[in-house]
Amino acid sequence: MFKVGDLAVYPAHGIGVIQSIEKKETSTGGQIFYIIRILETGATIMLPTSNISSVGLRKVVDKTMLPKVYSILKNKKEPTSDSQTWNRRYREYMEKIKSGCVMEIAKIIRELYLLKSNKELSFGEKKMFNLAKSLLVKELAITKNTVEEKVEAELNKMMGT
């Protein structure tokens, strides 16, 4: 699915580059691994190719998906999770982030932004908002081949911040 040099989104970790593809002997026999360096942290992850779908590794979002992402962010309908406890929302949001789906991450940003317009976000909510926004900004910057600051300013303007 990936070649050396490809960029890939590793959910909850961010964007990484496939540095090499190696065959290693394990207790269950030989396995092929992607060696992925996460761009933001420099961390290296060895991921068995057989685990790609279970961890949600995927290609960086295509430019054709940008209008859909932007329409989610621009949607001003009230968040559905406002009446839930923070713990329940947090678990739901973490599941969405772990899914790696760019649309789900955009929904988290939108919901927390709308929640923020009605009340002060808790420390945990702010942290979740910043994580989701950071993941989305980094991916969109790569997709659009531009700097993160430009994408962040565009998102802030779009959402009215």
C-alpha positions as CSV (number, residue, x, y, z in Angstrom):
1,M,0.0,0.0,0.0
2,F,2.8,2.4,0.8
3,K,6.3,3.0,-0.7
4,V,9.4,4.4,0.9
5,G,9.1,8.1,1.0
6,D,5.3,8.2,1.2
7,L,3.6,10.3,3.8
8,A,1.0,8.5,6.0
9,V,-1.3,9.6,8.7
10,Y,-0.9,7.5,11.9
11,P,-4.0,8.3,14.0
12,A,-3.3,10.2,17.2
13,H,0.4,10.5,16.4
14,G,0.2,12.6,13.3
15,I,1.9,12.5,9.9
16,G,4.9,10.3,9.3
17,V,7.1,9.4,6.4
18,I,7.7,5.7,5.4
19,Q,11.5,5.5,5.9
20,S,11.9,1.9,5.0
21,I,10.1,-1.4,4.5
22,E,11.8,-4.3,6.2
23,K,11.3,-8.0,6.7
24,K,12.0,-9.1,10.2
25,E,11.8,-12.5,11.9
26,T,9.4,-12.7,14.8
27,S,8.2,-15.5,17.0
28,T,5.3,-16.1,14.5
29,G,7.6,-16.2,11.5
30,G,8.7,-13.5,9.1
31,Q,6.8,-10.3,8.9
32,I,7.1,-7.1,6.8
33,F,7.2,-3.8,8.7
34,Y,6.9,-0.2,7.8
35,I,9.4,1.9,9.6
36,I,7.7,5.3,10.0
37,R,9.2,8.5,11.3
38,I,6.6,10.8,12.8
39,L,7.4,14.3,11.4
40,E,6.4,16.4,14.4
41,T,8.2,14.4,17.1
42,G,10.9,12.5,15.2
43,A,9.7,9.2,16.9
44,T,10.2,6.1,14.9
45,I,7.5,3.4,14.8
46,M,7.8,-0.1,13.5
47,L,4.4,-1.2,12.2
48,P,3.7,-4.7,10.9
49,T,2.0,-4.3,7.5
50,S,-0.7,-6.7,8.7
51,N,-1.7,-4.1,11.3
52,I,-2.3,-1.2,9.0
53,S,-6.1,-1.4,9.1
54,S,-6.3,-2.0,12.9
55,V,-4.3,1.1,13.7
56,G,-5.9,3.2,10.9
57,L,-2.8,4.1,9.0
58,R,-3.9,5.9,5.8
59,K,-2.7,8.2,3.1
60,V,-2.8,12.0,3.6
61,V,-6.2,13.4,2.6
62,D,-6.7,14.2,-1.0
63,K,-7.4,17.8,-2.2
64,T,-10.8,16.6,-3.5
65,M,-11.9,16.1,0.1
66,L,-11.1,19.6,1.2
67,P,-14.6,21.1,0.4
68,K,-16.2,18.4,2.6
69,V,-13.8,19.1,5.5
70,Y,-14.5,22.8,5.2
71,S,-18.3,22.3,5.0
72,I,-18.1,20.4,8.3
73,L,-16.1,23.2,9.9
74,K,-18.5,25.9,8.6
75,N,-21.6,24.0,9.8
76,K,-23.0,26.1,12.7
77,K,-25.6,23.7,14.0
78,E,-25.5,23.2,17.8
79,P,-23.3,20.3,19.0
80,T,-25.1,17.1,19.7
81,S,-22.8,16.2,22.6
82,D,-23.4,19.4,24.7
83,S,-25.7,17.6,27.2
84,Q,-23.2,14.7,27.7
85,T,-20.7,14.7,30.5
86,W,-17.2,15.7,29.7
87,N,-15.9,12.2,30.3
88,R,-18.3,10.7,27.8
89,R,-17.5,13.3,25.2
90,Y,-13.8,12.8,25.8
91,R,-14.1,9.1,25.2
92,E,-16.1,9.7,22.0
93,Y,-13.6,12.3,20.8
94,M,-10.6,10.0,21.5
95,E,-12.2,7.2,19.5
96,K,-12.7,9.6,16.6
97,I,-9.1,10.8,16.8
98,K,-7.9,7.2,17.0
99,S,-10.0,6.4,13.9
100,G,-7.8,8.8,12.0
101,C,-10.7,10.0,9.9
102,V,-10.2,13.6,8.9
103,M,-13.9,14.2,8.8
104,E,-14.3,13.0,12.4
105,I,-11.5,15.3,13.5
106,A,-13.1,18.2,11.8
107,K,-16.4,17.4,13.6
108,I,-14.5,17.4,17.0
109,I,-13.1,20.9,16.2
110,R,-16.5,22.2,15.1
111,E,-18.3,20.8,18.2
112,L,-15.7,22.1,20.7
113,Y,-15.6,25.5,18.9
114,L,-19.4,25.8,19.2
115,L,-19.3,24.6,22.8
116,K,-16.6,27.3,23.5
117,S,-19.0,30.0,22.2
118,N,-21.5,29.0,24.8
119,K,-19.3,28.4,27.8
120,E,-15.7,28.2,28.9
121,L,-14.0,25.0,27.9
122,S,-12.4,22.9,30.6
123,F,-8.7,22.2,30.6
124,G,-9.3,18.8,29.1
125,E,-11.7,20.2,26.4
126,K,-9.1,22.8,25.5
127,K,-6.4,20.2,25.2
128,M,-8.7,18.0,23.0
129,F,-9.5,21.0,20.8
130,N,-5.8,21.9,20.4
131,L,-4.9,18.3,19.6
132,A,-7.6,17.9,17.0
133,K,-6.8,21.3,15.5
134,S,-3.1,20.5,15.4
135,L,-3.7,17.2,13.6
136,L,-6.0,18.8,11.1
137,V,-3.8,21.8,10.4
138,K,-0.7,19.6,9.8
139,E,-2.5,17.3,7.4
140,L,-4.2,20.2,5.5
141,A,-0.9,22.0,5.2
142,I,0.7,19.0,3.6
143,T,-2.3,18.4,1.3
144,K,-2.4,22.1,0.2
145,N,1.4,22.2,0.1
146,T,1.6,25.3,2.2
147,V,2.7,26.4,5.7
148,E,0.7,25.4,8.8
149,E,0.3,29.1,9.9
150,K,-1.5,29.9,6.7
151,V,-3.9,26.9,7.1
152,E,-4.5,27.7,10.8
153,A,-5.3,31.4,9.9
154,E,-7.7,30.1,7.2
155,L,-9.5,27.8,9.7
156,N,-9.7,30.5,12.3
157,K,-11.3,32.9,9.8
158,M,-13.7,30.2,8.6
159,M,-14.8,29.4,12.1
160,G,-15.0,33.1,13.1
161,T,-12.2,33.1,15.7
